[in-house]
Amino acid sequence: MSDARPAVKSRNILVLGAGELGMPVLRNLARRAKGIDGARISVLLRAGTIGSDAPEKSRDVAELRALGIELVPGDLVGSSIDELAGVFARYDTVIGCAGYAAGIDTPMKLARAALQAGIPRYFPWQFGVDFEAIGRGSPQDIFDAQLDVRELLRSQDKTDWVIISTGMFMSYLFEPEFGVVDLENAEVHALGSLDTAVTLTTPDDIGKLTAEIVFFEPTIRNEVVYLAGDTVTYGEVADKLEAGLGRPFRRSEWSVPFLKEALANDPKNMMRKYRAAFAMGRGYSWDKAGTFNARHSVPVTDVDDWVGANLGASPSTGC
């Protein structure tokens, strides 16, 4: 694809969603926009969210308004591609932060709306692993849907795209439901083997780095940008938990055949899909030295930092 067109600087930005990742992205975009002439930040939220009396939603809406972010009513699931394209066309940059909760088909729907709108710059929801390195047919079918989005974006030359690969959200590794770290029983269940590696980044760091990437000069275009708070093996996770919490952790391995058999017994179980996929190893980790944050000396949270901040005071209470 040719880059003959002049690069468009992001100045009129729409973020889709204000959840676990959307809020950090919005906070950091608003902070960075203060020093950039003409930069404006908006967020697409359901009308019900904007007018909600629920304490958490009301708090987030109040924070967004205090940051000077425009609230745009819209529904990513309920709206058609035509309707979404009509909204997107008012902006020069759209950043997808809605995650998978909107459904497996939504990333492609949003990408089609972005291209139909002819927006100059699109950041799809790809904040995760290296889907191309993983390839098609992994135990997690959502990854194939993300490859479909990449192929669509690469097939055209009207809208620039930027994909931000972050690895797993760091807190997710420690979720009891995920099953890798069992704090109560002081055990780490390694996916694949104790030598399998995983890249981890906190949503706050992703938000900070996304804002830097959006406004970076020269403009980043048609590129996969890698981030990493830390890249560790599951064996190293156990070592860091022992050092941070001051108690021993047992180690065991959940092999690929074991995890695939568990998935076959419950093929729609999302956690089992993720466990089996991550156990495969390929595409789930990369060297921190080559990442955007390392190359530009942006400080980030590593596993030692996270354990000390979130687990040190009450190690048996989970995450």
Secondary structure, DSSP 8 states (H G I E B T S, - for coil): ----S------EEEEE--STTHHHHHHHHHHHHTTSTT-EEEEEE-HHHHT---HHHHHHHHHHHHTT-EEEE--TTTS-HHHHHHHHTT-SEEEE---GGG-TTHHHHHHHHHHHHT-SEEE-S--SS-HHHH-TT-S-THHHHHHHHHHHHHT-SSSEEEEEE--EEHHHHT-TTT-SEETTTTEEEEES-TT-EEEEE-HHHHHHHHHHHHT-SS---SEEEE--SEEEEHHHHHHHHHHHHTS--EEEEE-HHHHHHHHHHSTT-HHHHHHHHHHT-TTS---GGGSHHHHTT-----HHHHHHHHTSS-TTS--
